[in-house]
């Protein structure tokens, strides 16, 4: 087991290297350069000024030199300074936006699992019933409905007409004047819509997964055996079927680790949530190379790590796989 | 509205079983008691009241400021915030005349080569230190320092010598008289005592600015908002509005919802929002709508190296064939005026008596026949067998321009010209098409500078890579006039030069000038003292006020920077 783990960890290094190389080249090949992009077509920006800005960012060096310099820093875990005009360390910018993204993703993931798994179980148990069809339509509607459209409708209804929920942002304008308890409530109220809407879109995947996996198990002979020896249905489902059916779900859990730090641009823009999606989008638009690379490296690392965790937890949960090795 | 809430929930609750129902009702009560939605008092916003100190104005911005040291940023949110925190030596008043800001007065030397600024005494930085001429000197030095990555060094690089005469007198000397010189000193003056000897690019001031302006920086919650508080010691008097909050709302639809929810007080509107979507009693009861001519115009630029567009008759013909009024009425919903040249009608440099290309299809066709085009039996114009067709480039994300392109396409097809429209993402648009002169015609816009110097756009020497005369316009007379106007300080004389330039441009028609749009805004009615003017709205922001009975927000936090 340990050897396997080390081997996997070791192979992550060249993989990460390859990912960074490809990303670096692709980003630098897109037209437009940092700093000057906003100043494009601005009469006050003279040619000398342009050159000055380019050399400030080191863009006058050939690309392989730039990559080498970047790589030299990144192995020391130094993500460098942002090329955006705020020139802050990339790591600060990421740290500032990571918590809210993780909170929202985590909450919506919990919600997805809490709602999606029961739906899946229900649909498998009462397959082809009317309720099964209604639930299936419901989760697919969530999957298919464009987030921005749904979000705007709900904001208009719950925010503007009923005035129940705040429309956007994560804190009220007078946040600093609230008591600690009011602060928590304030943030929670701001989080209701974003979390629910982002969870709504994810229900389909997990509930379908759960359903098909449980159906698969229910067809097994040992389930028939369990029924035959007279166990009540609830015990059969809970003790025998569900345990096995949940195994593939663990894999999904592992694979959603990198998703935790990624945010959707459209979604975050609509709710004015200062999260990772917006940061990434704005960095791409401003050609802020160090920030883009920083986010990509972290994302790549988490993806590889998530895969590893999925594999390991699968082995831990399922004795067949553990012994097979 | 509340009635609606209750009945709605009531219907739902009756359908649910008893214990669950009770729970839901509790939940609802808790929820309602928490959601302290601001009920607007039916205040008489029509009563102008008297100016008093207090209340908060909440504005919104699509983008987040990037850097609050203005010389280091090029985005408008940064400059909007910075304009409240810093002062320049001079500024524009509401009618676009130059008046003193940190400078009490100034005098020009007889040769017009140097300016001596007499600075205000007793001005304090927000941290309490006195403001002196050394701060001005520092600002100049750091701007021209080659190590500073600023986009605004251009004007200051023309300074031959800058000198501090005493603590409150500052002198600059130029190599040549330079008309925009004075207004170039409207740049934000930075605090020397906090910056000198340190690397400006990593200074904490870029996140926590310290200036001399009417508002003091309070806090910046990244991605969420910037908060400023009124400067008690401001040299023109403390601003009436106690607090300024700029919320960052990246989506314009969300921003509009927030406006309708009264959670922001001021927002720029699109023509559709201005004319239709805000035209209902409840909105009109709460908001005033303002408009003023914005400092920009939209145009079609022709690549003058193109064999067809070389001929000015062809360009004039296209201008005649395009119906500008239809563009303004149809796309801007009337919120704009026809552009006749590179200035807007309420500027002193604007010449209204230039040749206008009113919509006239016959004239367009006859001009094209003069230019040796012939209409074939298929209705297509041809010259020497080449059909008249061209590609009109538009940048992605600008709906108004894309719609303009479609109207132009339709109008030109009526006289036998085929127009293809290509929409391209901004960075490629500039790098692949404009910079490489790889285009036939484009729809673009320019910001109109307050000072009418347009040398960079029209002088024939400005055709290099990344320079702005990308259409390759060359006219000896315009070149001469531009240089003369630039080095003349007498306004009447300058005016003559710019009038002549506009006449030539209207005759040569290197651009088809389309329109100057109105800037349209909604501001909550409780704010009084707003005066729309040629320079916009915020020129007298510190005099805006909310009468006592109409205030909406209280400030509990002690006012301290």
Contacts between the chains, C-beta under 8 A, distances in Angstrom:
chain1	res1	chain2	res2	distance
A	30	B	427	7.1
A	31	B	427	4.7
A	31	B	428	4.7
A	31	B	430	7.9
A	31	B	431	4.1
A	31	B	432	6.1
A	32	B	426	7.7
A	32	B	427	2.9
A	32	B	428	7.6
A	32	B	430	7.3
A	32	B	431	6.1
A	35	B	149	6.8
A	36	B	151	7.9
A	37	B	426	7.9
A	37	B	427	6.3
A	38	B	74	4.4
A	38	B	75	5.7
A	39	B	74	4.7
A	39	B	151	4.7
A	40	B	426	7.6
A	40	B	430	5.0
A	41	B	430	7.0
A	41	B	434	7.9
A	41	B	444	7.5
A	41	B	446	7.9
A	41	B	468	6.8
A	42	B	74	7.0
A	42	B	151	6.9
A	42	B	447	8.0
A	43	B	449	7.1
A	43	B	454	7.9
A	43	B	456	4.1
A	43	B	457	6.4
A	43	B	468	5.9
A	44	B	151	6.5
A	44	B	152	5.8
A	44	B	154	5.5
A	44	B	155	7.4
A	45	B	74	7.8
A	45	B	151	4.6
A	45	B	154	7.2
A	46	B	153	7.5
A	46	B	154	4.5
A	46	B	157	7.8
A	47	B	464	7.0
A	47	B	466	6.2
A	47	B	467	7.0
A	48	B	153	7.6
A	48	B	157	7.7
A	49	B	150	7.2
A	49	B	151	5.7
A	49	B	152	7.9
A	49	B	153	5.4
A	49	B	154	6.4
A	50	B	466	6.3
A	52	B	146	6.1
A	52	B	149	6.5
A	52	B	153	7.7
A	53	B	149	5.1
A	53	B	151	7.3
A	56	B	147	7.9
A	56	B	149	4.3
A	57	B	149	7.9
A	84	B	66	5.6
A	85	B	66	4.1
A	85	B	67	4.4
A	85	B	72	5.6
A	85	B	73	4.4
A	85	B	74	6.7
A	85	B	75	7.1
A	85	B	78	7.3
A	86	B	66	4.8
A	86	B	67	4.8
A	86	B	73	8.0
A	86	B	206	6.1
A	86	B	207	7.5
A	87	B	67	7.2
A	87	B	72	7.6
A	87	B	201	5.1
A	87	B	202	6.8
A	87	B	206	7.3
A	88	B	207	7.9
A	96	B	222	5.2
A	96	B	223	7.7
A	97	B	222	7.5
A	97	B	223	6.6
A	152	B	253	5.8
A	152	B	254	7.6
A	152	B	257	7.4
A	155	B	254	6.9
A	155	B	257	5.5
A	156	B	257	6.1
A	159	B	257	6.4
A	159	B	261	5.9
A	160	B	257	5.7
A	160	B	260	5.4
A	160	B	261	5.0
A	161	B	1	7.0
A	161	B	4	7.6
A	162	B	1	7.5
A	162	B	4	7.6
A	162	B	5	5.4
A	162	B	8	7.8
A	163	B	1	6.9
A	163	B	35	7.1
A	163	B	37	4.0
A	163	B	261	7.4
A	164	B	5	7.6
A	164	B	31	7.1
A	164	B	32	7.9
A	164	B	35	5.5
A	164	B	37	7.6
A	165	B	35	7.2
A	166	B	263	7.7
A	167	B	254	6.6
A	167	B	257	5.2
A	167	B	258	5.3
A	167	B	261	5.7
A	167	B	263	6.8
A	168	B	249	6.0
A	168	B	251	7.8
A	168	B	254	4.9
A	168	B	257	7.6
A	168	B	258	6.3
A	169	B	224	6.2
A	169	B	225	7.9
A	169	B	247	6.8
A	169	B	249	7.5
A	170	B	224	6.9
A	171	B	221	7.3
A	171	B	224	6.4
A	173	B	56	7.6
A	173	B	58	6.1
A	173	B	225	7.1
A	173	B	245	5.8
A	173	B	247	7.3
A	173	B	263	7.5
A	173	B	553	7.8
A	174	B	553	7.3
A	176	B	219	7.6
A	176	B	557	6.6
A	177	B	556	4.8
A	177	B	557	5.9
A	185	B	34	5.5
A	189	B	34	7.0
A	189	B	35	6.9
A	268	B	250	7.6
A	269	B	250	4.1
A	269	B	251	4.4
A	269	B	254	7.7
A	270	B	251	4.7
A	270	B	253	7.3
A	270	B	254	5.4
A	271	B	254	7.2
A	272	B	223	7.9
A	272	B	224	7.5
A	272	B	247	7.4
A	272	B	248	6.5
A	272	B	249	4.6
A	272	B	250	6.0
A	272	B	251	7.0
A	272	B	254	6.2
A	273	B	223	7.7
A	274	B	64	7.9
A	274	B	222	6.0
A	274	B	223	2.0
A	274	B	224	5.8
A	274	B	248	7.4
A	275	B	223	7.7
A	278	B	223	6.9
A	278	B	250	6.4
A	282	B	63	8.0
A	282	B	64	7.8
A	287	B	427	7.5
